[in-house]
């Protein structure tokens, strides 16, 4: 079984000066099998943390999961160096390795090409021949501020960042969502730190990136109006991202109707009813809908993937629905307006294994 290591290496610098571009930081994305290209089954979420060393040297850690089975994971120590055409890394040991039975994590190296405009790394891995190990295609993104780090006080300004499926929060705990997309239009009166997270192949180790914007000068007497934000449509993992500075799909639910609505994110850790931090934007938006529509009553339905025993999955799905209800009640919603039900693994939307089956649906009830 190939549990393919994404030995990431960082890429081609656009050397407008003699100094090499800083490629340190958090890179997030995915590896796929270039032979099958079955993104619905064979994919491996990746989180790469890089630090600069002496000269052109780089070191760091590479974390990887099996897509749809995040209980199988590995953390590698990485070392490498930049070159004129890119950067090459190789593994230097593991911090931990949790593999399926009869499975291995592929090892070798990879050369990445760096796209400075999108802060994107693409490349091909070449693995040591072992079982099904051969090659892999990788795609990683980094959150970086592209607009000015200092803005005029009290003036509506576009803050622009790179990254894929970016979410903006007012707090490091990701409890106060602000916006989704590569551009956030806001008006600041003081220096402010925003906390950003990419929704592109999220793992338990996905990084929260702080972006601090400084404010200069006095606020104008008549502040410019800020256009109201619009809630983009939900998107599935791996969906294509628009160009930088355009709005992206958000982890916010559409208006609740009589038809079942899938909350657009994986809300729970595998095998538990514990809510992930990334669930907060969707649940906060749902609570806001319920406050705006006091007559609305909803049914919260929990679902699981087809991993494990059906009887246990049914109980787990009921616990997940109850966890969402508890969250909404804590957000000020009357418990009498919320019904819960668990369907276990009886209604998958995707071929197992797939983390998107680990979902919650809501629908209006009369």
N, C-alpha and C positions, 0 to 999 in steps of 0.2 A: 504494500500500500504506500503510495506516495503522500507524505505529509509535508511536502516540499518546502524547504528552507528558502526564504527570500533573502539571500545574502546580499544586502543592498550596498551599492556603491554609488557614489555621487559624482556628478557629472560635469560636463563641459561648461567651462566658465567663458563668458564673453569678456575677454581680457582687453578692455579699453585702456587700462593702465597696467603697469608692471605688477601691481598688487593683486593677489588672488581674491576672488569674492568669498565672503564668509558664508560657508554652507552649514554651519553649526545650527542646532535647534532640533525641532520636532517635525518629522515627516510622517505622513499617514496615507495609507492607500491599500493596495491589493496586489497579489500575485495570481496569475492564471496559468494554466497549462497551455502552451502554444500549439500543442498537437490537437487536443480535443476542442479547445475554446468553449467549453461548456460552463459559462459563467453561473448557471443556476445550480451547478453541483461542484465542480472542481475549481475552487478559489480559496485563497488564503489571506485573510486580513493581515496587514503589516503595520507596525509602529516602530520607527527608527529614530533613535536619539543620538545625535552626533556632537562631538566636542573637538575643537581645534587642538592640535599638538604643535610640536616644533616644526618650523618650516612648512612643508606641504602635508605633514602627517595629520591624520584624522583617527579618532577612536570613538567607541560608543557601544550601544546595545541595540540589538534587533529582537523585537518581540513578534511572534507570529502564532496565529490560531488556524485551525481547520475551519473553513467556512461552514456554518450551520452546526458545528460541534465545538464550541469554544472551550469545552472541558479539556480538549487536547491542545496543548500549547507548548512553546519553547521560548527561552530567552538566551540569545547568543551574545558573547563579547565579540566586538568587531574592531579590526584595525585595518588601516589602509593609507593611501596617499593620493594627492591630486596629480593629474597629468595635464598636458596641454589640451588634450581632447576630452578629458573627463576626470573621474576619480574611481579608483578601484579599491574595494574592501574585501576582506576574507574573514572567516570566523576563526576565533582563537580560544574556543571553549564555550561551555554552557553554564549558565547560572541555575537553570532548571530545565527539565525535559520530561513532559508528560505526553506519551505517545499511545496510539491505539495498539491493541495486541497485533503482533507481527508487522508493525509499522515502523518506519524510520523517518527522520528529518533529513532531507537532502542537504549536502554540504558542498561548497565549492567557492565560486566567486562570481561577480557580476560587474559589468561596466555600464554606467548610466550616462545618459545625455541630459544636460541641465538646460531648462528653458527659463530664462530670467524673467520674462514677461509674466508667466503664469506661476513661477516658483514651482516648477514641475520637474520630476525626475522620471525618465523612461529608460528601459534597458532590458537586456536579456541576461539571464543567469546561465552559467555553465557549471554543472554539478559533477562531482566524482561519480562514476558509474556504480550504483548500488541499488539493487532491486529495480524500481521504476524511475530512479533519478536520472535526469538527462538535462533538460533546460526549463526555463521559466520566464514569463514576461511580467514585468513589474511596472507599476504606475503609482507614484507618490506625490503628495502636494504638501506645501508648507504655508502657514499663515504668516503674512508679512504686511506691514503698513506700506501702501504705495502713495497715499496722499500726504499732505504736509503734517508733521508732528506737532505743529503749533498753529492754532486757528484764532481768528479775531473773536473777542468776547461778544456774545449776544447775537451773532450772525448765523443764519442757517447755512450749514456747511456739509458737503459730502465727504464722509470718511470712506476711503477705499482700501480694501485689503485683497490679498490673494488667498487661495485656498479653495476647497471644493465643498459645496453644501454648508456654507459657513453660518453659524448661529452666534448672535451677540447677546451677552448677558451683562447685567449691572453688578453681579456678585460672583465671587470665585466658587460658590457652592452651586451655581447654575439654577438658582431658584427664582430669579427675576429676569425673564426673557425680555429682550428689547426689539430685536429685528432678526431677519434672515436674509442672506445674500451677501455679495461682495461689496455692496454700497449701503451705508447707513447715513441718512440725512438727519442731522440733529443741530441743536443750538446749545452751546456751552457757556456758562458764566464763570467756571473755575476749572482748574486742571482735574481731569477725570480719567480713571482707569476702567477700560472695558475688558471683559473676559470672553474670549472667542473659542469656539470648538468646531471642528469639522464633523459633518455628519456622513462622511464618505467612508464606509466600512468601519464602523465604530467598534472598538474593543473596550475591555475593562481598563486598559492602559492608555486609552486615547487622551491626548494632552489638552489641557486648558491653557490657552496662550493669552497672557495679559498684554493689552495695548494701551499705553498712556498718551493722552492728548493734552498738551499744554495750551493755556489760553493767554492771549496777549491783548493789552489795551483795555479801555473802558467799554462797557456795553453801550450800544446806541440807544437813544431815547425811545425810538420806535422799532422794536425788534422785528426782523423779517419773519413772516409766518412760515411755519414748517408744515409742508403738505402731510396729511394723515397717511400713516403707513397702511399698506394693503397686505392682507394675509395671502401669500402665495399658496398654490396647490401643494398637496403632499407628494412625495416622490419615494420610489423604492430604492433599496441599496443598489449602488452601481449605476444609477441612471446618469445620462449625459449631463454635463454642467454647461450652462451658457458661458459666454465670454465674461471676462473680468469687467466689473462696473455695471453689470446687468443684474436684475433681481433673480434669485434662485428659489426653488421650491422650499417650503418651510415645514418644520415638524409641528404644524398647527392644524387641527381638524377643521374640515369644512362644516357648514351649518348642519346640525343634527336633524334628520328627517325620519320617516317611518321605515326607510330602507336601512339595513345594517351599514354602519360606517366604521371602517377599520382605522383606529388611531395610528397615525403614520410614523411609528417608530417601534422598535423592540423595547418593551417596557421593563422586562425582568431579566435577572440573571438566570442562566440555564439551570433548571431543576428546582427553582425556588420561586416564592411569591414576593421576593424583595425587589422593590422598584429601583431601577437604575437612575442616576442623576439626569441622564438624557431624556427621561420620561417627563420631566417637569414642564417643558414648554407646551406639549400637547395637553397635559392635564390642566395646567393653568388656563389655557385657552378654552378648554371645555367648561371649566368652572365659570369663566367669564360669560360664556354663552348662557349658561344656566341662570346666572344672575340677571342677565339682560332679558331673559324670557321666563319670568316667574311661574308661568302656567305649564312649562315644559316638564314632563316626566320621562325618564329614560330607563332603558334596560341595559345593564353592563354585562357583556358576555365574555368569559375567559376561554382561551384556546391554548393548546400545547402542540408541539411537534410529535411525530410518532416515534419517540425514543423512550423506551421504558415500558412498564406495564400499563395497559389501558385503564385499569381501576385506579391506579395511583395518579395517572394523568388527569382523570376526571376530578379527583379531589384537589389536585394542584390547580386546575383551571378555575375551580370554585374559589380557592384561596386568592388567586390573582384578581378575579372580579371583585372580591371583598376588599382587597388592598386598594383598588382604584376607588371604590366607594368610600373607604375610610379617608383617602386623600381628599376627595371632593367634600366630604363632611367637614374635615378640618379647614377647608377653604371657605366654609360658611354656607354650604348647600344643605338644605333640610334632608335628612336621611329618608323621609317619607316619599321623596320624589325619585328615589333611586332603587331599582330592582337589580338583583344579581342572579346570574346563572352560569354554570360551567359545562362546556361541551367536551372537555378532554381533548383527545386527538381524533375525534370523529368527523371533523370538518376542516381538513387541511386545505389551504389555498395553493400550496406549492408542493412539488415532489420532495419527499423526505430524503435526507435531512435538509432543512432550510430554516434559519432563525426567524424568518418572517412569519412562519406558522405560530410562533410564540407571541401571540397577539391578543389584543382586546378590541372588541367591537361595541359600539353604542348605537341605540336606535330609539326613536320616540315611541312611547306607549301611551295609549289613551286611558 
